[in-house]
């Protein structure tokens, strides 16, 4: 796939992996649009990357997803790449009933429903392009779950499955479907993945994910396994029970 001259929308693009992708894609010669929930973070991102376009949008909300589609269609009809990156990761102890489920943002809406709905919204626009792509960000934990983050891991497993099906449905079209499978990454995402008093594991820098993604896109490598995620995916396919026991000893 040509990695230059595209018009790209990145959800959750103001921080973390999303912003690292924006930086790399701007540097490669693309027009980049980012959206996110927090206007201050979007303004901060634009101060670092003045050429990007920004839009406040909480992708967990259906009205805001529909509004995003209308805004992009009206202003950036040349859009040909959608990157579904926005995500939430939280520790949830189901022995506490629903207490942890409702104390913060809805992981299922953000991590799963939003990419599915946004893909469906934008596919008719992307089908009109000579070359187009949908890029979904899953996780190594979608292949081997950490039991303390059951909803996050389940949504990422679902995103993997959805991506495989979507790729098959679109196989005879101009739309390529990629999956980024990162390991633990040093971003804001992990701030919700440790209980009070526990140390947080800080992963690889987001720039490494962006670098691996740009290379894979240029080579049409549809499953983009980054760093330690390779071992998780391999373990899930060769000895899933052992891989599960290993990761849950952390």
C-alpha positions in Angstrom: 0.0 0.0 0.0 1.2 3.5 -0.8 2.0 5.2 2.5 2.2 8.7 1.0 -0.5 11.1 -0.2 -3.4 9.6 1.8 -6.0 11.3 3.9 -6.3 9.5 7.2 -8.6 9.6 10.2 -7.2 8.4 13.5 -9.5 7.9 16.5 -7.9 8.6 19.8 -5.2 10.4 17.9 -4.2 13.0 20.5 -2.1 10.7 22.7 -0.2 7.4 22.8 -0.2 5.1 19.8 -2.7 7.3 17.9 -0.4 10.4 18.2 2.7 8.4 17.3 0.9 7.2 14.2 -0.1 10.7 13.4 3.5 11.9 13.7 4.8 9.2 11.5 2.1 9.5 8.9 2.5 13.3 8.6 6.2 12.8 8.2 5.6 10.3 5.4 3.6 12.9 3.5 -0.1 12.3 4.4 -3.0 14.5 5.5 -4.0 13.4 9.0 -7.2 14.0 10.9 -7.4 13.1 14.6 -10.3 12.9 16.9 -10.6 12.5 20.7 -12.8 13.2 23.7 -10.6 15.9 25.2 -10.3 19.2 23.5 -7.2 20.2 25.5 -5.4 17.1 24.4 -6.3 17.8 20.8 -5.0 21.3 21.0 -1.8 20.1 22.6 -1.4 17.6 19.7 -2.0 20.3 17.1 0.6 22.6 18.8 3.1 19.8 18.1 1.8 18.9 14.7 0.3 22.1 13.2 -0.6 20.4 9.9 -3.1 18.0 11.4 -6.9 18.5 11.6 -8.7 17.9 14.9 -12.2 17.1 15.9 -13.7 16.6 19.4 -15.6 13.3 19.3 -16.4 10.7 21.9 -16.5 7.6 19.7 -18.4 5.7 22.5 -21.5 7.8 21.7 -23.6 7.0 18.6 -24.6 10.6 18.0 -21.0 11.7 18.0 -20.0 8.9 15.6 -22.7 9.9 13.2 -21.6 13.5 13.5 -18.0 12.6 12.8 -19.0 10.8 9.6 -21.0 13.9 8.4 -18.1 16.2 9.2 -15.5 14.1 7.5 -17.7 13.6 4.4 -18.4 17.3 4.1 -14.8 18.4 4.7 -12.5 15.6 3.7 -14.3 13.6 1.0 -10.8 12.4 -0.1 -10.5 10.3 3.1 -9.2 6.9 2.2 -7.8 5.4 5.5 -9.6 4.9 8.8 -7.6 3.9 11.8 -9.7 2.6 14.7 -7.3 3.3 17.6 -9.3 4.7 20.5 -9.4 2.4 23.5 -9.9 2.1 27.3 -8.2 -0.4 29.5 -9.3 -1.0 33.1 -8.9 -3.6 35.9 -12.2 -5.1 36.8 -12.8 -7.4 39.7 -16.1 -9.1 39.0 -16.3 -10.4 42.6 -17.4 -6.9 43.4 -20.4 -7.3 41.1 -21.0 -4.3 38.8 -19.0 -1.8 40.9 -16.0 -1.7 38.7 -18.0 -2.0 35.5 -19.7 1.4 35.9 -17.1 3.5 37.7 -15.6 4.8 34.5 -16.0 4.9 30.7 -17.7 2.0 28.9 -14.9 -0.2 27.5 -17.3 -2.2 25.3 -18.7 0.9 23.5 -15.2 2.4 23.0 -13.1 -0.6 22.2 -15.6 -2.7 20.2 -18.8 -1.0 19.3 -17.1 2.1 18.0 -14.7 0.4 15.5 -17.5 -1.8 14.2 -19.9 1.1 13.7 -17.3 3.5 12.3 -16.1 0.9 9.9 -19.7 0.4 8.7 -20.2 4.1 8.5 -17.1 4.8 6.4 -17.0 1.8 4.1 -19.3 3.3 1.5 -17.0 6.4 1.3 -13.8 4.2 1.2 -15.3 2.0 -1.5 -15.2 5.0 -3.9 -11.4 5.3 -3.6 -8.9 3.5 -5.8 -6.9 2.5 -2.8 -8.2 2.5 0.8 -7.7 0.8 4.1 -9.2 0.2 7.5 -6.7 -0.3 10.3 -7.9 -1.8 13.6 -5.8 -1.7 16.8 -6.3 -4.9 18.8 -3.8 -6.2 21.4 -1.6 -9.1 22.3 -4.1 -9.5 25.2 -6.8 -10.3 22.7 -5.0 -13.5 22.0 -3.9 -14.3 25.6 -6.0 -12.5 28.2 -5.0 -11.1 31.6 -7.8 -12.2 33.8 -7.8 -9.0 35.8 -8.8 -7.0 32.7 -11.6 -9.3 31.4 -13.6 -6.7 29.5 -10.6 -5.1 27.8 -9.2 -8.5 26.7 -12.6 -9.7 25.5 -13.1 -6.5 23.4 -9.7 -6.9 21.8 -10.3 -10.6 21.0 -13.6 -9.5 19.4 -11.8 -6.8 17.4 -9.4 -9.5 16.1 -12.3 -11.7 15.0 -14.1 -8.7 13.5 -11.0 -7.7 11.5 -10.6 -11.2 10.1 -14.2 -11.3 9.0 -14.1 -7.7 7.6 -11.0 -8.5 5.6 -12.7 -11.5 4.0 -15.8 -9.5 3.2 -13.8 -6.7 1.5 -11.3 -9.1 -0.2 -12.6 -8.2 -3.7 -12.7 -4.4 -3.1 -10.2 -1.6 -3.0 -10.2 -1.6 0.8 -7.4 -3.4 2.6 -8.0 -4.4 6.2 -5.0 -4.3 8.7 -4.7 -5.3 12.3 -2.1 -3.7 14.6 -1.4 -6.1 17.5 0.7 -4.2 20.1 2.2 -5.5 23.3 2.1 -3.3 26.5 2.9 0.2 25.4 3.9 3.2 27.6 0.7 5.3 27.2 -2.1 6.7 29.3 -4.0 3.5 28.5 -2.2 1.6 31.2 -3.1 4.0 34.0 -6.3 2.2 34.6 -4.6 -1.3 34.6 -3.2 -1.4 38.1 -4.9 -1.4 41.5 -4.0 1.3 44.0 -0.5 0.7 45.4 0.5 -1.7 42.6 3.4 -0.9 40.3 2.4 -0.3 36.7 4.3 -2.1 33.9 5.4 0.5 31.4 5.8 -1.0 28.0 7.5 0.0 24.7 7.3 3.5 23.4 4.4 4.3 21.1 6.9 5.3 18.4 7.9 1.6 18.0 4.3 0.7 17.2 4.1 3.5 14.7 7.4 2.5 13.0 6.3 -1.2 12.7 2.9 -0.1 11.4 4.3 2.1 8.6 6.7 -0.7 7.5 3.9 -3.3 7.5 1.4 -1.1 5.6 4.0 -0.5 2.9 4.4 -4.3 2.5 0.7 -5.2 2.7 1.4 -7.2 5.9 -2.1 -7.4 7.3 -1.4 -8.8 10.8 1.1 -6.4 12.4 2.6 -8.1 15.4 4.7 -5.7 17.4 7.4 -6.7 20.0 6.3 -9.1 22.7 2.9 -9.5 21.1 4.5 -11.9 18.6 5.2 -14.3 21.5 1.6 -13.9 22.8 0.1 -14.7 19.5 2.4 -17.6 18.9 1.7 -19.0 22.3 -2.0 -18.6 21.8 -1.7 -20.8 18.7 0.7 -23.4 19.9 0.1 -23.8 23.7 -2.8 -21.5 24.8 -3.1 -22.9 28.3 0.6 -22.4 29.1 0.6 -18.9 27.6 -2.4 -18.0 29.7 -0.8 -19.3 32.9 2.4 -17.5 32.1 0.9 -14.1 31.6 -1.4 -14.4 34.7 1.6 -14.9 37.0 2.5 -11.2 36.6 
